[in-house]
Amino acid sequence: MKNHITIDSEYMLIRHQSVKKGSQFDIVFAISAIRSIKEYKPKYILAGKAYDTEKNKKRL
């Protein structure tokens, strides 16, 4: 099991969560997380290097 959580640090709220069974690429989670938090217009996003791709940077 792998749990991915996106937290709004200003309001201390979970904005997105995904639990996956088995091995999957982190980039799949990053795409859905970015889509779900885009409406909140984040000032910055902190994430591990597995989420760092040029496509994800353009999604913001």
N, CA, C and O atoms as a Tinker XYZ file with bonds, in Angstrom:
   240  protein
     1  N      0.847000   -1.177000    0.000000    73     2
     2  CA     0.000000    0.000000    0.000000    64     1     3
     3  C      0.892000    1.240000    0.000000    63     2     4     5
     4  O      1.920000    1.293000    0.675000    81     3
     5  N      0.474000    2.208000   -0.760000    73     3     6
     6  CA     1.198000    3.468000   -0.817000    64     5     7
     7  C      0.182000    4.595000   -0.689000    63     6     8     9
     8  O     -0.800000    4.634000   -1.430000    81     7
     9  N      0.411000    5.502000    0.235000    73     7    10
    10  CA    -0.507000    6.595000    0.516000    64     9    11
    11  C      0.120000    7.916000    0.071000    63    10    12    13
    12  O      1.232000    8.250000    0.480000    81    11
    13  N     -0.591000    8.656000   -0.758000    73    11    14
    14  CA    -0.144000    9.976000   -1.208000    64    13    15
    15  C     -1.118000   10.999000   -0.647000    63    14    16    17
    16  O     -2.332000   10.838000   -0.771000    81    15
    17  N     -0.592000   12.050000   -0.030000    73    15    18
    18  CA    -1.450000   13.065000    0.581000    64    17    19
    19  C     -0.964000   14.452000    0.162000    63    18    20    21
    20  O      0.235000   14.730000    0.154000    81    19
    21  N     -1.916000   15.311000   -0.184000    73    19    22
    22  CA    -1.615000   16.707000   -0.475000    64    21    23
    23  C     -2.252000   17.537000    0.632000    63    22    24    25
    24  O     -3.461000   17.469000    0.857000    81    23
    25  N     -1.423000   18.323000    1.322000    73    23    26
    26  CA    -1.886000   19.087000    2.481000    64    25    27
    27  C     -1.737000   20.577000    2.225000    63    26    28    29
    28  O     -0.722000   21.037000    1.702000    81    27
    29  N     -2.758000   21.314000    2.600000    73    27    30
    30  CA    -2.717000   22.779000    2.556000    64    29    31
    31  C     -2.099000   23.233000    3.875000    63    30    32    33
    32  O     -2.736000   23.141000    4.924000    81    31
    33  N     -0.875000   23.716000    3.824000    73    31    34
    34  CA    -0.160000   24.062000    5.057000    64    33    35
    35  C     -0.687000   25.335000    5.716000    63    34    36    37
    36  O     -0.463000   25.550000    6.907000    81    35
    37  N     -1.380000   26.173000    4.960000    73    35    38
    38  CA    -1.931000   27.400000    5.550000    64    37    39
    39  C     -3.125000   27.084000    6.451000    63    38    40    41
    40  O     -3.244000   27.622000    7.552000    81    39
    41  N     -4.004000   26.206000    5.970000    73    39    42
    42  CA    -5.218000   25.870000    6.717000    64    41    43
    43  C     -5.159000   24.504000    7.389000    63    42    44    45
    44  O     -6.106000   24.110000    8.070000    81    43
    45  N     -4.063000   23.780000    7.207000    73    43    46
    46  CA    -3.872000   22.446000    7.779000    64    45    47
    47  C     -5.011000   21.499000    7.400000    63    46    48    49
    48  O     -5.585000   20.817000    8.248000    81    47
    49  N     -5.317000   21.479000    6.107000    73    47    50
    50  CA    -6.363000   20.614000    5.583000    64    49    51
    51  C     -5.790000   19.651000    4.550000    63    50    52    53
    52  O     -4.878000   19.999000    3.801000    81    51
    53  N     -6.323000   18.459000    4.520000    73    51    54
    54  CA    -5.975000   17.518000    3.455000    64    53    55
    55  C     -6.801000   17.912000    2.241000    63    54    56    57
    56  O     -8.031000   17.910000    2.291000    81    55
    57  N     -6.124000   18.248000    1.153000    73    55    58
    58  CA    -6.813000   18.677000   -0.069000    64    57    59
    59  C     -6.982000   17.541000   -1.070000    63    58    60    61
    60  O     -7.877000   17.580000   -1.914000    81    59
    61  N     -6.123000   16.531000   -0.979000    73    59    62
    62  CA    -6.198000   15.396000   -1.901000    64    61    63
    63  C     -5.514000   14.205000   -1.253000    63    62    64    65
    64  O     -4.486000   14.354000   -0.592000    81    63
    65  N     -6.090000   13.020000   -1.443000    73    63    66
    66  CA    -5.476000   11.808000   -0.915000    64    65    67
    67  C     -5.722000   10.669000   -1.881000    63    66    68    69
    68  O     -6.780000   10.586000   -2.505000    81    67
    69  N     -4.749000    9.800000   -1.997000    73    67    70
    70  CA    -4.869000    8.630000   -2.860000    64    69    71
    71  C     -4.084000    7.481000   -2.244000    63    70    72    73
    72  O     -2.913000    7.628000   -1.893000    81    71
    73  N     -4.737000    6.346000   -2.120000    73    71    74
    74  CA    -4.087000    5.141000   -1.620000    64    73    75
    75  C     -4.031000    4.149000   -2.769000    63    74    76    77
    76  O     -5.055000    3.825000   -3.370000    81    75
    77  N     -2.847000    3.676000   -3.069000    73    75    78
    78  CA    -2.654000    2.750000   -4.184000    64    77    79
    79  C     -2.103000    1.433000   -3.666000    63    78    80    81
    80  O     -1.286000    1.396000   -2.746000    81    79
    81  N     -2.566000    0.366000   -4.273000    73    79    82
    82  CA    -2.085000   -0.960000   -3.923000    64    81    83
    83  C     -1.059000   -1.381000   -4.961000    63    82    84    85
    84  O     -1.313000   -1.293000   -6.163000    81    83
    85  N      0.070000   -1.828000   -4.512000    73    83    86
    86  CA     1.104000   -2.288000   -5.417000    64    85    87
    87  C      2.000000   -1.169000   -5.908000    63    86    88    89
    88  O      1.874000   -0.018000   -5.489000    81    87
    89  N      2.887000   -1.519000   -6.782000    73    87    90
    90  CA     3.889000   -0.583000   -7.284000    64    89    91
    91  C      3.339000    0.214000   -8.468000    63    90    92    93
    92  O      2.881000   -0.361000   -9.456000    81    91
    93  N      3.389000    1.526000   -8.357000    73    91    94
    94  CA     2.989000    2.426000   -9.433000    64    93    95
    95  C      3.923000    3.620000   -9.426000    63    94    96    97
    96  O      4.569000    3.912000   -8.419000    81    95
    97  N      3.991000    4.303000  -10.549000    73    95    98
    98  CA     4.828000    5.484000  -10.632000    64    97    99
    99  C      4.191000    6.640000   -9.871000    63    98   100   101
   100  O      2.980000    6.848000   -9.945000    81    99
   101  N      5.006000    7.388000   -9.143000    73    99   102
   102  CA     4.510000    8.534000   -8.389000    64   101   103
   103  C      3.949000    9.621000   -9.291000    63   102   104   105
   104  O      3.098000   10.403000   -8.865000    81   103
   105  N      4.412000    9.679000  -10.523000    73   103   106
   106  CA     3.967000   10.716000  -11.446000    64   105   107
   107  C      2.458000   10.618000  -11.699000    63   106   108   109
   108  O      1.808000   11.638000  -11.927000    81   107
   109  N      1.896000    9.409000  -11.662000    73   107   110
   110  CA     0.456000    9.227000  -11.861000    64   109   111
   111  C     -0.317000    9.952000  -10.763000    63   110   112   113
   112  O     -1.320000   10.612000  -11.034000    81   111
   113  N      0.153000    9.826000   -9.528000    73   111   114
   114  CA    -0.486000   10.534000   -8.427000    64   113   115
   115  C     -0.321000   12.035000   -8.574000    63   114   116   117
   116  O     -1.264000   12.788000   -8.329000    81   115
   117  N      0.846000   12.473000   -8.965000    73   115   118
   118  CA     1.123000   13.905000   -9.073000    64   117   119
   119  C      0.155000   14.584000  -10.036000    63   118   120   121
   120  O     -0.297000   15.699000   -9.772000    81   119
   121  N     -0.161000   13.938000  -11.127000    73   119   122
   122  CA    -1.078000   14.522000  -12.105000    64   121   123
   123  C     -2.449000   14.767000  -11.478000    63   122   124   125
   124  O     -2.998000   15.860000  -11.614000    81   123
   125  N     -3.008000   13.772000  -10.797000    73   123   126
   126  CA    -4.328000   13.942000  -10.188000    64   125   127
   127  C     -4.290000   14.938000   -9.027000    63   126   128   129
   128  O     -5.249000   15.682000   -8.822000    81   127
   129  N     -3.197000   14.958000   -8.271000    73   127   130
   130  CA    -3.077000   15.894000   -7.157000    64   129   131
   131  C     -3.021000   17.337000   -7.654000    63   130   132   133
   132  O     -3.673000   18.216000   -7.091000    81   131
   133  N     -2.254000   17.577000   -8.692000    73   131   134
   134  CA    -2.140000   18.931000   -9.237000    64   133   135
   135  C     -3.484000   19.405000   -9.766000    63   134   136   137
   136  O     -3.875000   20.551000   -9.542000    81   135
   137  N     -4.188000   18.533000  -10.463000    73   135   138
   138  CA    -5.516000   18.908000  -10.967000    64   137   139
   139  C     -6.462000   19.285000   -9.832000    63   138   140   141
   140  O     -7.223000   20.247000   -9.943000    81   139
   141  N     -6.411000   18.525000   -8.744000    73   139   142
   142  CA    -7.354000   18.761000   -7.649000    64   141   143
   143  C     -7.030000   20.000000   -6.815000    63   142   144   145
   144  O     -7.937000   20.596000   -6.235000    81   143
   145  N     -5.768000   20.400000   -6.740000    73   143   146
   146  CA    -5.428000   21.565000   -5.916000    64   145   147
   147  C     -5.265000   22.845000   -6.725000    63   146   148   149
   148  O     -5.086000   23.918000   -6.150000    81   147
   149  N     -5.323000   22.749000   -8.023000    73   147   150
   150  CA    -5.128000   23.916000   -8.881000    64   149   151
   151  C     -6.128000   25.038000   -8.568000    63   150   152   153
   152  O     -5.790000   26.218000   -8.653000    81   151
   153  N     -7.340000   24.666000   -8.211000    73   151   154
   154  CA    -8.363000   25.667000   -7.910000    64   153   155
   155  C     -8.011000   26.522000   -6.686000    63   154   156   157
   156  O     -8.544000   27.622000   -6.534000    81   155
   157  N     -7.129000   26.038000   -5.819000    73   155   158
   158  CA    -6.725000   26.782000   -4.625000    64   157   159
   159  C     -5.581000   27.756000   -4.907000    63   158   160   161
   160  O     -5.179000   28.523000   -4.032000    81   159
   161  N     -5.068000   27.719000   -6.120000    73   159   162
   162  CA    -3.980000   28.593000   -6.572000    64   161   163
   163  C     -2.805000   28.602000   -5.582000    63   162   164   165
   164  O     -2.521000   29.624000   -4.957000    81   163
   165  N     -2.127000   27.454000   -5.447000    73   163   166
   166  CA    -1.018000   27.374000   -4.484000    64   165   167
   167  C      0.139000   28.300000   -4.861000    63   166   168   169
   168  O      0.451000   28.479000   -6.038000    81   167
   169  N      0.761000   28.876000   -3.851000    73   167   170
   170  CA     1.929000   29.736000   -4.073000    64   169   171
   171  C      3.148000   28.884000   -4.413000    63   170   172   173
   172  O      3.986000   29.282000   -5.223000    81   171
   173  N      3.241000   27.725000   -3.798000    73   171   174
   174  CA     4.337000   26.801000   -4.062000    64   173   175
   175  C      3.904000   25.396000   -3.678000    63   174   176   177
   176  O      2.946000   25.202000   -2.930000    81   175
   177  N      4.629000   24.428000   -4.207000    73   175   178
   178  CA     4.375000   23.026000   -3.905000    64   177   179
   179  C      5.696000   22.379000   -3.526000    63   178   180   181
   180  O      6.691000   22.518000   -4.237000    81   179
   181  N      5.701000   21.679000   -2.415000    73   179   182
   182  CA     6.869000   20.921000   -1.983000    64   181   183
   183  C      6.585000   19.446000   -2.239000    63   182   184   185
   184  O      5.551000   18.923000   -1.825000    81   183
   185  N      7.498000   18.791000   -2.915000    73   183   186
   186  CA     7.298000   17.377000   -3.237000    64   185   187
   187  C      8.651000   16.702000   -3.424000    63   186   188   189
   188  O      9.673000   17.356000   -3.634000    81   187
   189  N      8.626000   15.396000   -3.344000    73   187   190
   190  CA     9.836000   14.618000   -3.580000    64   189   191
   191  C     10.242000   14.676000   -5.048000    63   190   192   193
   192  O      9.444000   15.065000   -5.901000    81   191
   193  N     11.461000   14.297000   -5.339000    73   191   194
   194  CA    11.977000   14.414000   -6.700000    64   193   195
   195  C     11.254000   13.507000   -7.692000    63   194   196   197
   196  O     11.313000   13.746000   -8.898000    81   195
   197  N     10.580000   12.481000   -7.208000    73   195   198
   198  CA     9.829000   11.604000   -8.108000    64   197   199
   199  C      8.678000   12.340000   -8.791000    63   198   200   201
   200  O      8.203000   11.905000   -9.840000    81   199
   201  N      8.229000   13.444000   -8.208000    73   199   202
   202  CA     7.130000   14.236000   -8.761000    64   201   203
   203  C      7.626000   15.364000   -9.659000    63   202   204   205
   204  O      6.824000   16.028000  -10.316000    81   203
   205  N      8.912000   15.584000   -9.693000    73   203   206
   206  CA     9.491000   16.739000  -10.387000    64   205   207
   207  C      9.736000   16.431000  -11.861000    63   206   208   209
   208  O     10.742000   15.816000  -12.217000    81   207
   209  N      8.810000   16.863000  -12.713000    73   207   210
   210  CA     8.975000   16.720000  -14.156000    64   209   211
   211  C      8.575000   18.027000  -14.819000    63   210   212   213
   212  O      7.850000   18.825000  -14.225000    81   211
   213  N      9.026000   18.251000  -16.012000    73   211   214
   214  CA     8.674000   19.469000  -16.742000    64   213   215
   215  C      7.171000   19.532000  -17.018000    63   214   216   217
   216  O      6.579000   20.609000  -16.965000    81   215
   217  N      6.556000   18.395000  -17.310000    73   215   218
   218  CA     5.114000   18.372000  -17.554000    64   217   219
   219  C      4.342000   18.824000  -16.330000    63   218   220   221
   220  O      3.372000   19.572000  -16.454000    81   219
   221  N      4.755000   18.385000  -15.153000    73   219   222
   222  CA     4.063000   18.810000  -13.922000    64   221   223
   223  C      4.242000   20.294000  -13.665000    63   222   224   225
   224  O      3.312000   20.957000  -13.207000    81   223
   225  N      5.405000   20.819000  -13.946000    73   223   226
   226  CA     5.633000   22.260000  -13.755000    64   225   227
   227  C      4.725000   23.072000  -14.656000    63   226   228   229
   228  O      4.255000   24.139000  -14.262000    81   227
   229  N      4.472000   22.579000  -15.867000    73   227   230
   230  CA     3.609000   23.297000  -16.814000    64   229   231
   231  C      2.144000   23.209000  -16.413000    63   230   232   233
   232  O      1.362000   24.096000  -16.756000    81   231
   233  N      1.758000   22.163000  -15.697000    73   231   234
   234  CA     0.372000   21.999000  -15.269000    64   233   235
   235  C     -0.053000   23.073000  -14.269000    63   234   236   237
   236  O     -1.237000   23.387000  -14.154000    81   235
   237  N      0.906000   23.625000  -13.558000    73   235   238
   238  CA     0.584000   24.665000  -12.594000    64   237   239
   239  C      0.412000   25.970000  -13.320000    63   238   240
   240  O      0.134000   26.993000  -12.694000    81   239
